[in-house]
Amino acid sequence: MKIPIFAIACTAILLLSGCKDKPANIVTEEVTVEETAPQPAAIVQKQCFLQVIEAKADYAGGKTIRDSIIFTIDRQKGDSIWGIFHWKPQEKDKKIASYKGILSGTTGTIIANSHAEGMVYNEEVIFTLTDSAVAIKYGEMAEGKNGIWQYKEKNNTSEQVLDKVECK
């Protein structure tokens, strides 16, 4: 806890003035010291985005299958961002990733620690954030020298748009 300089100065003056007699006609002047500390960067709490994809199966009488893609920004502080990226197919193995990265304007570049089909790997994910949606880039990837899977051609990608939803 920080103690304001003014409070320390007043305490010191009171302690010192109590040690000697003070004539009644002396007027003391109160000085206010205003301390300006840097303000913390804006912190944005949880935001959630969802896309549910429906398709007809080639089996079981063409029943409807619903896959869900969930992108959660758990926290943003300044340009740092982190959260969860989860792909939940109805009938297949899932992919879940925790990520950390940078949000520069409306463009995010993150490194996701992904777990899918018994494998664990790091991959680059690029997205664009708006007030109502997030557009995540998908494209061919290759493992980089640093062991992170990256887009082969960032300009030759498609986007999956997830609508903003209320977080549960």
C-alpha positions in Angstrom: 0.0 0.0 0.0 1.4 3.4 -0.9 1.2 6.2 1.6 0.8 9.7 0.1 3.7 12.1 0.6 1.3 14.6 2.1 0.2 12.2 4.8 3.9 11.5 5.7 4.7 15.2 5.8 1.7 16.0 8.0 2.6 13.2 10.4 6.2 14.4 10.6 5.1 18.0 11.3 2.7 17.0 14.0 5.3 14.9 15.7 7.9 17.6 15.6 5.5 20.4 16.6 4.5 18.4 19.7 8.0 18.5 21.0 8.2 22.3 21.6 5.9 25.1 22.5 4.5 27.1 19.6 3.3 30.7 19.8 -0.5 31.0 19.3 -0.2 33.7 16.6 1.8 31.6 14.0 -0.2 30.5 10.9 0.8 27.3 9.2 0.5 26.9 5.5 -0.9 23.6 4.1 0.8 22.3 1.0 -0.9 19.8 -1.3 1.4 17.5 -3.3 -0.3 15.7 -6.2 1.4 12.6 -7.2 0.7 11.3 -10.7 1.4 7.6 -11.3 1.2 6.0 -14.7 -2.2 4.5 -15.3 -2.4 0.7 -15.9 -3.2 -0.4 -19.4 -6.8 -1.2 -20.2 -7.8 -4.7 -19.2 -10.5 -6.3 -21.2 -12.1 -9.3 -19.6 -13.5 -12.4 -21.2 -15.0 -12.4 -24.7 -16.5 -15.4 -26.4 -17.1 -16.3 -30.0 -18.9 -19.3 -31.5 -19.5 -20.9 -34.9 -21.8 -24.0 -35.1 -21.4 -25.8 -38.5 -24.2 -28.2 -39.5 -23.8 -30.9 -42.1 -25.5 -34.0 -43.3 -23.6 -37.2 -42.6 -22.9 -39.6 -45.5 -24.1 -42.4 -43.2 -26.8 -43.2 -40.7 -29.6 -41.9 -43.0 -27.9 -38.5 -43.5 -28.4 -37.4 -39.9 -27.4 -33.8 -39.0 -23.9 -33.4 -37.5 -23.1 -30.2 -35.6 -19.4 -29.1 -35.1 -18.6 -26.2 -32.8 -15.7 -23.8 -33.0 -15.2 -21.8 -29.8 -12.7 -18.9 -29.5 -12.4 -17.3 -26.0 -10.3 -14.3 -25.1 -9.9 -14.8 -21.4 -8.0 -11.6 -20.8 -6.4 -8.8 -22.7 -3.9 -6.4 -21.0 -2.6 -3.7 -23.3 -1.6 -5.6 -26.5 -1.1 -8.9 -24.7 -3.9 -11.4 -25.2 -4.5 -15.0 -24.0 -7.4 -17.5 -24.0 -8.7 -20.8 -25.4 -9.3 -22.0 -29.0 -11.5 -25.1 -29.1 -12.8 -27.1 -32.0 -15.4 -29.6 -31.0 -16.6 -31.9 -33.7 -19.7 -33.9 -32.8 -18.4 -37.3 -33.8 -14.6 -37.0 -34.1 -11.6 -36.2 -31.9 -11.5 -32.6 -30.6 -8.8 -30.0 -30.7 -8.3 -27.7 -27.8 -5.6 -25.0 -27.5 -4.5 -22.5 -25.0 -2.8 -19.5 -26.5 -0.9 -16.3 -25.8 -0.1 -13.6 -28.3 -0.4 -10.0 -29.4 -3.3 -7.9 -30.6 -2.2 -5.1 -32.8 -5.2 -2.9 -33.6 -7.8 -5.5 -34.8 -5.3 -8.2 -35.9 -4.2 -10.9 -33.5 -1.2 -13.1 -33.9 -1.0 -15.9 -31.3 0.9 -19.1 -30.6 -1.5 -21.8 -29.6 -0.4 -24.9 -27.6 -2.7 -27.4 -29.3 -3.8 -30.9 -28.2 -5.5 -32.9 -31.0 -5.7 -36.6 -31.7 -3.1 -37.6 -29.1 -0.6 -35.0 -30.4 0.7 -31.8 -28.7 2.2 -29.0 -30.9 2.5 -25.3 -31.2 0.9 -23.4 -34.1 0.5 -19.9 -35.2 -3.0 -18.5 -35.5 -3.9 -15.2 -37.0 -7.3 -13.5 -36.6 -9.1 -10.3 -37.0 -11.3 -9.0 -34.2 -14.4 -6.8 -34.5 -17.0 -5.7 -32.0 -19.3 -8.6 -33.1 -17.1 -11.3 -34.5 -13.7 -12.9 -34.9 -12.4 -14.1 -38.3 -9.8 -16.8 -37.9 -7.4 -17.6 -40.8 -7.1 -21.2 -42.0 -4.6 -22.4 -44.5 -1.8 -24.9 -45.3 0.8 -25.0 -42.6 4.4 -26.1 -42.3 6.6 -26.7 -39.3 9.1 -23.9 -38.9 12.7 -24.1 -37.7 11.5 -23.0 -34.3 9.1 -26.1 -34.1 6.0 -23.9 -34.5 3.6 -24.7 -37.3 3.1 -21.6 -39.4 1.0 -20.6 -42.4 2.9 -21.5 -45.6 1.4 -18.5 -47.5 -0.4 -16.0 -45.2 -2.0 -14.3 -48.3 -3.5 -17.6 -49.5 -5.7 -18.4 -46.5 -9.5 -18.7 -45.9 -11.4 -17.3 -42.9 -13.8 -18.8 -40.5 -16.0 -16.2 -38.9 -17.2 -16.8 -35.4 -20.0 -14.6 -34.0 -19.6 -13.0 -30.6 -21.8 -14.7 -28.0 -22.4 -14.3 -24.3 -19.8 -16.1 -22.2 -21.1 -18.9 -19.9 
